[in-house]
């Protein structure tokens, strides 16, 4: 278990979708992190396959357009 602080706007959206779907907020946080980490892993794998080097997260986000 961890404790985090998120932006108020995100907290409101999270509460709303949890309420509407009858799921726990932690479900959506976990799913979002899983998807984010998969994107980064896919990007890193693609770089290695092309012979590229690993990159820092801000550069990766810029190149992915996220």
Helices and strands as residue ranges (DSSP letters): H 8-21, H 25-49, H 57-64
